[in-house]
């Protein structure tokens, strides 16, 4: 659509911003959440490998390495070429088809009722996406939520006994939720000085908490990179801080 009318690029830029933010959020969530099944592990590895390979093809090895850290991917080993047994190939093809079906978008002719039963809903048109992008979350509240969750995670970690799996999982969950909040702060462009201060607060958290899992810290780092990319689009997101010292690309 934009190729046919270049004026739509400026007019519909927030449609792209909304779609990009939703897409990147899904990737970051996949990297941050701990898999609960073989299908979860396969999906996480598949998404991570695809993104890391794309970054490498685009000549960005630093981003490829960050993606591999975020998704917990081991360095790729060169595999020896071998021909599998026919029976094994058949089983592999069936399993691949099943798993690809789990992540494949619904067919274009799928009815609304069928989509609803499957728990899927079509994205609204451009105005709704732009309304979503305009209704940014309160970044200050997210930063405060992250700090509260990190405090709870630390307290529970210190109290975990030798066989206290429930408290151990509670500590891990609090840490995951905290980094999810930090990632949201990073993803959304600052629109006010309060937003900018919230971003600086979360940056400080990341600098100080070097003992946290490398994968969670990598997710947060990617979120900030993506958010800075959106903020650098135009002067709309340039905020001149009056009381904060830290600045970000595209924000003054």
PAZAPA-4460 file (N, C-alpha, C; in steps of 0.05 Angstrom, whole numbers, plus 32768, in hexadecimal, padded with zeros to 4 digits):
% residues 252
    n_x    n_y    n_z   ca_x   ca_y   ca_z    c_x    c_y    c_z   seq   type   mol
   8011   7FE8   8000   8000   8000   8000   8012   8019   8000     1      X     A
   8026   8019   8011   8037   8030   8013   8049   8034   7FFA     2      X     A
   804F   801E   7FEC   805F   8020   7FD4   8050   802F   7FBE     3      X     A
   8036   802D   7FBE   8026   803A   7FA9   8021   8057   7FB0     4      X     A
   8022   805F   7FC9   801D   807B   7FD0   8030   8081   7FE8     5      X     A
   8046   808F   7FE2   805A   8094   7FF6   8050   80A7   800C     6      X     A
   803B   80B6   8007   8031   80C8   801B   8024   80B9   8032     7      X     A
   801D   80A0   802D   8011   8090   8042   8025   8088   8058     8      X     A
   803F   8089   8051   8053   8081   8065   8051   8094   807D     9      X     A
   8050   80AD   8078   804E   80C1   808E   8033   80BF   809B    10      X     A
   801E   80BC   808B   8003   80BC   8095   7FFD   80A4   80A6    11      X     A
   8008   808D   809F   8002   8074   80AD   8019   8068   80BD    12      X     A
   802C   8079   80C5   8044   8070   80D2   803D   8062   80ED    13      X     A
   8028   806C   80FA   8021   8060   8114   8013   8045   8111    14      X     A
   8008   8040   80F9   7FFD   8025   80F4   8015   8011   80F5    15      X     A
   802A   8019   80E7   8042   8008   80E7   804E   8006   8103    16      X     A
   804F   801D   8112   805A   801C   812D   804B   8009   813F    17      X     A
   8030   8009   813D   801F   7FF7   814D   8025   7FDA   8146    18      X     A
   8025   7FD4   812C   8029   7FB8   8124   8045   7FAF   812C    19      X     A
   8059   7FC1   8128   8074   7FBA   812F   8077   7FB5   814D    20      X     A
   806A   7FC6   815D   806B   7FC3   817A   805E   7FA9   8183    21      X     A
   8047   7FA2   8177   803A   7F89   817E   804B   7F71   8176    22      X     A
   8057   7F73   815E   8067   7F5D   8154   8080   7F59   8166    23      X     A
   808E   7F6F   816B   80A6   7F6D   817C   809F   7F64   8198    24      X     A
   8088   7F6D   81A3   8080   7F64   81BE   807D   7F46   81BF    25      X     A
   8071   7F3B   81AA   806D   7F1E   81AA   8088   7F0F   81A9    26      X     A
   809B   7F19   819B   80B6   7F0D   819A   80C3   7F0E   81B6    27      X     A
   80C1   7F26   81C2   80CE   7F29   81DD   80C0   7F18   81F2    28      X     A
   80A6   7F15   81EF   8098   7F03   8202   80A0   7EE7   81FF    29      X     A
   80A4   7EDE   81E6   80AC   7EC3   81E1   80C8   7EBE   81EC    30      X     A
   80D9   7ED2   81EB   80F4   7ECF   81F6   80F4   7ECF   8215    31      X     A
   80E2   7EDF   8220   80E2   7EE3   823E   80D5   7ECC   824D    32      X     A
   80C0   7EC1   8242   80B0   7EAD   8250   80BE   7E91   824F    33      X     A
   80BE   7E84   8266   80CA   7E69   8267   80B8   7E55   825A    34      X     A
   80C1   7E44   8248   80B0   7E30   823B   80A5   7E1C   824F    35      X     A
   808C   7E12   8249   807F   7DFF   825B   807B   7DE4   824D    36      X     A
   8082   7DE2   8233   807E   7DC9   8224   8092   7DC7   820E    37      X     A
   8092   7DB0   8201   80A4   7DAC   81EA   809C   7DBF   81D3    38      X     A
   8082   7DC4   81CF   807A   7DD7   81BA   8083   7DF3   81C1    39      X     A
   8082   7DFB   81DA   808B   7E15   81E2   80A9   7E18   81DC    40      X     A
   80B8   7E03   81E4   80D5   7E04   81DF   80DC   7E06   81C1    41      X     A
   80CD   7DF6   81B1   80D2   7DF7   8194   80CC   7E13   8189    42      X     A
   80B4   7E1E   8191   80AC   7E39   8187   80C1   7E4E   818F    43      X     A
   80CA   7E4D   81A8   80DD   7E61   81B1   80F7   7E5F   81A1    44      X     A
   8101   7E47   819E   811A   7E43   818F   8116   7E4B   8171    45      X     A
   80FF   7E44   8166   80FA   7E4A   814A   80FA   7E68   8145    46      X     A
   80EB   7E77   8156   80E9   7E94   8154   8105   7EA0   8158    47      X     A
   8113   7E98   816C   812E   7EA3   8172   8141   7E9E   815B    48      X     A
   8141   7E86   8150   8153   7E80   813A   814C   7E90   8121    49      X     A
   8132   7E94   811B   812A   7EA4   8104   8133   7EC1   8107    50      X     A
   812F   7ECC   811F   8137   7EE8   8123   8155   7EEC   8123    51      X     A
   8163   7ED9   812F   8181   7EDC   8130   818C   7ED8   8114    52      X     A
   8182   7EC6   8104   818B   7EC2   80E9   8186   7EDA   80D8    53      X     A
   816E   7EE7   80DC   8167   7EFF   80CC   817A   7F16   80D3    54      X     A
   8181   7F19   80ED   8193   7F2E   80F6   81AF   7F29   80EA    55      X     A
   81B7   7F10   80E9   81D2   7F0A   80DD   81D2   7F10   80C0    56      X     A
   81BC   7F09   80B1   81BB   7F0F   8094   81BC   7F2C   808F    57      X     A
   81B1   7F3C   80A2   81B0   7F59   809E   81CA   7F67   80A7    58      X     A
   81DE   7F56   80AE   81F8   7F61   80B5   81F9   7F6D   80D1    59      X     A
   81E9   7F63   80E3   81E8   7F6D   80FF   81EF   7F57   8112    60      X     A
   8208   7F4E   8114   8210   7F38   8125   820B   7F3E   8143    61      X     A
   820D   7F58   814B   8208   7F5E   8167   81EB   7F58   816F    62      X     A
   81D8   7F60   815D   81BC   7F5A   8163   81B7   7F3C   8162    63      X     A
   81C4   7F2E   814F   81C0   7F11   814E   81C9   7F04   8168    64      X     A
   81E0   7F0D   8173   81EA   7F02   818C   81D7   7F09   81A3    65      X     A
   81CC   7F21   81A3   81B9   7F29   81B8   81A0   7F18   81B7    66      X     A
   8196   7F12   819F   817F   7F02   819B   8184   7EE5   81A5    67      X     A
   819B   7EDB   81A0   81A2   7EC0   81A9   81A3   7EBE   81C7    68      X     A
   81AD   7ED4   81D3   81AD   7ED5   81F1   8191   7ED7   81FC    69      X     A
   8181   7EE8   81F0   8165   7EEC   81F9   8155   7ED2   81F8    70      X     A
   8159   7EC3   81E2   8149   7EAB   81DF   8157   7E92   81EA    71      X     A
   816F   7E96   81F6   817D   7E80   8202   8186   7E6B   81EE    72      X     A
   818E   7E74   81D7   8197   7E62   81C2   81B5   7E5C   81C4    73      X     A
   81BC   7E43   81C3   81D8   7E3B   81C4   81E5   7E41   81A9    74      X     A
   81FF   7E46   81A8   820D   7E4A   818E   8207   7E34   817B    75      X     A
   8201   7E3B   8162   81FA   7E27   814E   8213   7E16   8147    76      X     A
   8210   7DFC   8149   8225   7DEA   8141   8221   7DE1   8125    77      X     A
   8236   7DDE   8116   8233   7DD5   80FA   822C   7DB7   80FA    78      X     A
   8215   7DB1   80EE   820C   7D96   80EE   8217   7D86   80D6    79      X     A
   821E   7D6D   80DB   8227   7D5C   80C5   820F   7D54   80B4    80      X     A
   8212   7D54   809A   81FD   7D4C   8089   81F9   7D2D   808A    81      X     A
   81E0   7D25   808E   81DA   7D09   808F   81BD   7D04   8085    82      X     A
   81B8   7CED   807B   819E   7CE6   8070   818F   7CD6   8086    83      X     A
   8177   7CE1   808E   8168   7CD4   80A3   8158   7CBC   8098    84      X     A
   8151   7CAA   80A9   8140   7C94   80A2   8125   7C9E   8098    85      X     A
   8119   7C91   8084   8100   7C9A   8079   80EA   7C9C   808E    86      X     A
   80E9   7C89   80A0   80D6   7C8A   80B6   80D9   7CA2   80C8    87      X     A
   80F2   7CA9   80CD   80F8   7CC1   80DE   80F0   7CDA   80CF    88      X     A
   80F5   7CDB   80B5   80EE   7CF2   80A5   80D0   7CF7   80A5    89      X     A
   80C0   7CE1   80A3   80A3   7CE4   80A2   8099   7CEF   80BD    90      X     A
   80A4   7CE5   80D3   809C   7CEF   80ED   80A4   7D0C   80F0    91      X     A
   80BC   7D13   80E7   80C5   7D2F   80E9   80B3   7D42   80D9    92      X     A
   80AC   7D3A   80C1   809A   7D4B   80B0   807F   7D4F   80BD    93      X     A
   8074   7D39   80C8   805A   7D3C   80D5   805B   7D4F   80ED    94      X     A
   8071   7D4C   80FD   8074   7D5D   8114   8079   7D7A   810D    95      X     A
   8088   7D7E   80F8   808D   7D9A   80EE   8073   7DA7   80E4    96      X     A
   8064   7D98   80D5   804A   7DA2   80CB   8038   7DAA   80E3    97      X     A
   8037   7D98   80F7   8026   7D9E   810E   802E   7DB7   811C    98      X     A
   8048   7DBA   8121   8052   7DD1   812F   8050   7DEB   811F    99      X     A
   8055   7DEA   8105   8052   7E01   80F5   8035   7E0A   80F4   100      X     A
   8022   7DF7   80F6   8006   7DFD   80F6   7FFE   7E0C   810F   101      X     A
   800E   7E09   8125   8008   7E17   813E   800E   7E35   813C   102      X     A
   8022   7E3C   812C   802A   7E58   812A   8021   7E66   8110   103      X     A
   8016   7E56   80FD   800E   7E61   80E3   7FF5   7E73   80E6   104      X     A
   7FF4   7E8A   80DA   7FDC   7E9B   80DB   7FC4   7E8C   80D0   105      X     A
   7FAC   7E93   80DA   7F94   7E86   80D0   7F90   7E8C   80B2   106      X     A
   7F83   7E7A   80A4   7F7D   7E7F   8088   7F6C   7E98   8084   107      X     A
   7F70   7EA5   806D   7F62   7EBF   8069   7F44   7EBC   8068   108      X     A
   7F3A   7EA4   8060   7F1D   7EA0   805E   7F11   7E95   8078   109      X     A
   7F20   7E95   808D   7F15   7E8B   80A7   7F00   7E9E   80B1   110      X     A
   7EE9   7E93   80BA   7ED4   7EA5   80C3   7EDA   7EB0   80DE   111      X     A
   7ECC   7EC6   80E6   7ED1   7ED3   80FF   7ECA   7EBF   8116   112      X     A
   7EB5   7EAF   8113   7EAD   7E9C   8128   7EC3   7E87   812C   113      X     A
   7ECE   7E7D   8115   7EE4   7E69   8117   7EFC   7E75   8125   114      X     A
   7F03   7E8E   811F   7F19   7E9B   812B   7F15   7E9F   8149   115      X     A
   7EFC   7EA7   8151   7EF5   7EAB   816D   7EF8   7E91   817D   116      X     A
   7EEE   7E7B   8170   7EF0   7E61   817E   7F0D   7E59   8182   117      X     A
   7F1F   7E61   8170   7F3B   7E5B   8172   7F4A   7E6F   8183   118      X     A
   7F3C   7E83   818E   7F49   7E98   819E   7F58   7EAC   818E   119      X     A
   7F52   7EAF   8174   7F60   7EC2   8163   7F4C   7ED8   815A   120      X     A
   7F56   7EF0   8157   7F46   7F06   814E   7F56   7F17   813A   121      X     A
   7F49   7F1F   8125   7F57   7F2F   8111   7F5E   7F4B   811C   122      X     A
   7F75   7F55   8114   7F7C   7F71   811C   7F69   7F84   810E   123      X     A
   7F63   7F99   811C   7F51   7FAE   8111   7F60   7FBD   80FB   124      X     A
   7F52   7FCF   80EE   7F5E   7FE0   80D9   7F71   7FF4   80E5   125      X     A
   7F7E   8003   80D4   7F93   8016   80DC   7F8A   8029   80F2   126      X     A
   7F73   8035   80F2   7F6C   8048   8108   7F6D   803B   8124   127      X     A
   7F64   8022   8126   7F65   8015   8140   7F82   8010   8149   128      X     A
   7F93   8008   8136   7FAF   8004   813C   7FBC   801E   8145   129      X     A
   7FB5   8034   8138   7FC0   804E   813F   7FB6   8057   815B   130      X     A
   7F9D   8050   8161   7F92   8056   817B   7FA1   8047   8191   131      X     A
   7FA8   802E   818B   7FB8   801E   819D   7FD3   802A   81A3   132      X     A
   7FE0   8034   818D   7FFB   803F   8190   7FF9   805A   819F   133      X     A
   7FE3   8068   819C   7FE0   8082   81A9   7FDB   807F   81C7   134      X     A
   7FCF   8069   81CF   7FC8   8064   81EB   7FDF   8055   81F9   135      X     A
   7FF5   8062   81FB   800D   8056   8207   8008   8050   8225   136      X     A
   8015   803A   822F   8012   8035   824C   8021   8049   825C   137      X     A
   801B   804A   8276   8028   805C   8289   8044   8050   828F   138      X     A
   8059   805B   8284   8073   8050   8287   807D   8052   82A4   139      X     A
   8075   8067   82B2   807D   806A   82CE   8071   8054   82DF   140      X     A
   8058   804D   82DA   804B   8037   82E9   8059   801D   82E3   141      X     A
   8061   8019   82CA   806F   8000   82C3   808A   7FFE   82D0   142      X     A
   8098   8015   82D2   80B2   8015   82DF   80AF   800F   82FD   143      X     A
   809A   801A   8309   8095   8015   8326   808E   7FF8   832A   144      X     A
   807E   7FED   8317   8076   7FD1   8319   808E   7FBF   8317   145      X     A
   80A0   7FC6   8305   80B9   7FB6   8302   80C9   7FB6   831B   146      X     A
   80CC   7FCD   8328   80DC   7FCF   8340   80CF   7FBE   8357   147      X     A
   80B5   7FC0   8359   80A6   7FB0   836D   80AA   7F92   8369   148      X     A
   80A8   7F89   8350   80AB   7F6D   834A   80C7   7F63   834E   149      X     A
   80DB   7F74   8348   80F7   7F6D   834D   80FC   7F69   836A   150      X     A
   80F1   7F7B   837B   80F4   7F79   8398   80E8   7F5F   83A2   151      X     A
   80D0   7F58   8397   80C3   7F3F   839F   80D4   7F27   8396   152      X     A
   80DF   7F28   837E   80EF   7F12   8374   8108   7F0E   8386   153      X     A
   8115   7F24   838D   812D   7F22   839E   8126   7F17   83BA   154      X     A
   8110   7F20   83C5   8108   7F16   83E0   8102   7EF9   83DF   155      X     A
   80F3   7EF0   83CA   80EC   7ED3   83C8   8105   7EC2   83C2   156      X     A
   8117   7ECD   83B2   812F   7EBE   83AC   8140   7EB9   83C5   157      X     A
   8142   7ECD   83D6   8151   7ECB   83EF   8144   7EB7   8403   158      X     A
   8129   7EB3   8400   811A   7EA2   8412   8117   7E86   8409   159      X     A
   8120   7E80   83F0   811C   7E66   83E5   812C   7E51   83F4   160      X     A
   811D   7E3C   83FC   812B   7E25   840A   8135   7E12   83F6   161      X     A
   8141   7DFD   8400   814E   7DE9   83EE   813A   7DDB   83DC   162      X     A
   8122   7DD6   83E6   810E   7DC7   83D6   80F5   7DD8   83D2   163      X     A
   80F7   7DF2   83D5   80DF   7E03   83D3   80DB   7E0C   83B6   164      X     A
   80D0   7DFA   83A5   80CC   7DFF   8389   80B7   7E14   8384   165      X     A
   80A2   7E16   8395   808D   7E29   8391   8098   7E46   8394   166      X     A
   80A7   7E4B   83A9   80B3   7E65   83AE   80C8   7E6C   8398   167      X     A
   80D6   7E58   838F   80EA   7E5C   837A   80DC   7E64   8360   168      X     A
   80C6   7E57   8359   80B7   7E5E   8341   80AA   7E7A   8344   169      X     A
   80A1   7E80   835C   8096   7E9B   8361   80AB   7EB1   835C   170      X     A
   80C3   7EAC   8365   80D9   7EBF   8361   80DF   7EC3   8344   171      X     A
   80E0   7EAC   8335   80E5   7EAD   8318   80CF   7EBC   8309   172      X     A
   80B6   7EB7   8312   809F   7EC4   8305   80A0   7EE2   8309   173      X     A
   80A6   7EEA   8322   80A8   7F07   8328   80BD   7F14   8317   174      X     A
   80D4   7F07   8314   80EA   7F12   8304   80E2   7F14   82E7   175      X     A
   80D4   7F00   82DC   80CA   7F01   82C0   80B7   7F18   82BC   176      X     A
   80A4   7F1B   82CF   8090   7F31   82CC   809E   7F4C   82CE   177      X     A
   80B3   7F4E   82DF   80C1   7F67   82E2   80CF   7F6E   82C7   178      X     A
   80DB   7F5B   82BA   80E9   7F60   82A1   80D5   7F65   828A   179      X     A
   80BD   7F59   828D   80A8   7F5F   8279   80A0   7F7D   827B   180      X     A
   809E   7F87   8294   8097   7FA3   8297   80AD   7FB5   828D   181      X     A
   80C7   7FAE   8293   80DE   7FBD   828A   80DE   7FBE   826B   182      X     A
   80D8   7FA7   825F   80D8   7FA6   8241   80C3   7FB8   8236   183      X     A
   80AB   7FB9   8243   8096   7FCB   8239   809F   7FE8   823B   184      X     A
   80AD   7FEF   8251   80B7   800B   8253   80CB   8010   823C   185      X     A
   80DB   7FFD   8236   80EF   8001   8220   80E2   8003   8205   186      X     A
   80CD   7FF3   8200   80C0   7FF3   81E6   80B2   800C   81DF   187      X     A
   80A4   8018   81F2   8093   8030   81EB   80A4   8049   81EB   188      X     A
   80A1   805A   81D7   80B0   8073   81D6   80A7   8086   81EC   189      X     A
   80B9   8095   81F8   80B2   80A9   820C   80A3   80C0   8200   190      X     A
   808E   80C9   820D   807E   80DF   8203   807F   80F7   8216   191      X     A
   8087   80F1   822F   8088   8106   8244   80A2   8103   8253   192      X     A
   80A8   8117   8264   80C0   8115   8275   80BD   80FE   8289   193      X     A
   80A5   80F9   8292   80A1   80E2   82A5   80A8   80C8   8297   194      X     A
   80A0   80C6   827E   80A7   80AE   826E   80C5   80AB   826C   195      X     A
   80D3   80C1   8267   80F0   80C0   8264   80FD   80B8   827E   196      X     A
   80F2   80C2   8294   80FD   80BB   82AE   80F9   809D   82B4   197      X     A
   80E1   8093   82AC   80DC   8076   82AF   80F0   8065   829F   198      X     A
   80F6   806E   8287   8109   805F   8276   8125   8060   8284   199      X     A
   812D   8077   828E   8147   8079   829C   8148   8068   82B5   200      X     A
   8131   8066   82C3   8130   8055   82DB   8134   8038   82D4   201      X     A
   8127   802F   82BF   812A   8013   82B6   8146   800E   82AB   202      X     A
   8152   8022   829E   816E   801F   8295   8180   801A   82AD   203      X     A
   817B   8029   82C2   818C   8027   82DA   8189   800B   82E6   204      X     A
   8170   8001   82E6   816B   7FE6   82F1   817C   7FD2   82E1   205      X     A
   817C   7FD4   82C6   818B   7FC1   82B6   81A9   7FC3   82BB   206      X     A
   81B2   7FDB   82BF   81CF   7FDF   82C4   81D7   7FD2   82DF   207      X     A
   81C5   7FD4   82F3   81CC   7FCB   830E   81C8   7FAD   8312   208      X     A
   81B5   7FA1   8303   81AE   7F85   8309   81BC   7F73   82F5   209      X     A
   81D6   7F73   82F7   81E7   7F63   82E4   81E5   7F45   82EA   210      X     A
   81DB   7F3E   8302   81DA   7F21   8309   81C0   7F14   8300   211      X     A
   81AD   7F24   82F5   8194   7F19   82EA   819A   7F08   82D1   212      X     A
   8188   7EF6   82CA   818D   7EE5   82B2   8194   7EF5   8299   213      X     A
   81A8   7EEC   828B   81B1   7EFB   8273   819B   7EFC   825E   214      X     A
   818A   7EE7   825C   8175   7EE7   8248   8160   7EFD   824E   215      X     A
   8159   7F01   8267   8146   7F16   826E   8152   7F32   8269   216      X     A
   816B   7F36   826F   8178   7F4F   826A   817A   7F55   824C   217      X     A
   817F   7F40   823D   8180   7F43   821F   8165   7F4B   8214   218      X     A
   8150   7F40   821F   8135   7F47   8216   8130   7F65   821B   219      X     A
   8137   7F6E   8233   8134   7F8B   8239   8145   7F9C   8227   220      X     A
   815D   7F94   8221   816F   7FA4   8210   8163   7FA6   81F4   221      X     A
   8158   7F90   81EA   814B   7F91   81CF   8133   7FA4   81CF   222      X     A
   8123   7FA3   81E5   810C   7FB4   81E7   8114   7FD2   81E5   223      X     A
   812A   7FD9   81F3   8133   7FF4   81F2   813D   7FFC   81D6   224      X     A
   814B   7FEA   81C9   8154   7FF0   81AE   813C   7FF5   819B   225      X     A
   8127   7FE4   819D   8110   7FE7   818C   8101   8001   8193   226      X     A
   80FE   8007   81AC   80F1   8020   81B4   8100   8039   81AB   227      X     A
   811A   8037   81AC   812A   804E   81A3   8127   8052   8185   228      X     A
   8123   803C   8177   811F   803E   815A   8105   804D   8153   229      X     A
   80F0   8047   8162   80D7   8055   815E   80DA   8072   8166   230      X     A
   80E7   8077   817C   80EA   8092   8186   80FA   80A4   8173   231      X     A
   810C   8097   8164   811D   80A7   8151   8110   80AD   8137   232      X     A
   80F7   80A5   8133   80E9   80AA   8119   80E6   80C7   8113   233      X     A
   80DE   80D7   8127   80D8   80F3   8122   80DA   8103   813C   234      X     A
   80D5   811D   813B   80D6   812E   8152   80BF   8129   8165   235      X     A
   80AB   8119   815E   8094   8114   816F   809C   8109   818B   236      X     A
   80B1   80F9   818B   80B9   80EC   81A4   80D2   80F7   81B0   237      X     A
   80D9   8110   81A9   80F0   811D   81B5   80E6   812C   81CE   238      X     A
   80F1   8123   81E5   80E9   812F   81FE   8102   813B   820B   239      X     A
   80FF   8155   8212   8116   8162   821F   8113   815F   823D   240      X     A
   8124   814E   8249   8122   814A   8266   812C   8162   8276   241      X     A
   811C   816A   8289   8123   8181   829A   8132   8178   82B4   242      X     A
   812B   815F   82BC   8136   8155   82D5   8146   813B   82D2   243      X     A
   8146   8130   82BA   8154   8116   82B6   816E   811B   82A6   244      X     A
   8182   810C   82AB   819C   810F   829D   819E   80FD   8285   245      X     A
   8190   80E7   8285   8194   80D2   8270   8182   80D8   8259   246      X     A
   818D   80D5   8241   817E   80D9   8229   8180   80C0   8217   247      X     A
   816E   80BD   8205   816D   80A6   81F4   816B   80AF   81D7   248      X     A
   8175   809E   81C4   8174   80A5   81A8   8158   80AE   819F   249      X     A
   8157   80C5   8191   813D   80CF   8187   812C   80DC   819C   250      X     A
   8137   80E0   81B4   8127   80EC   81CA   8134   8105   81D6   251      X     A
   8140   8114   81C5   814C   812D   81CF   816A   812B   81D5   252      X     A
***
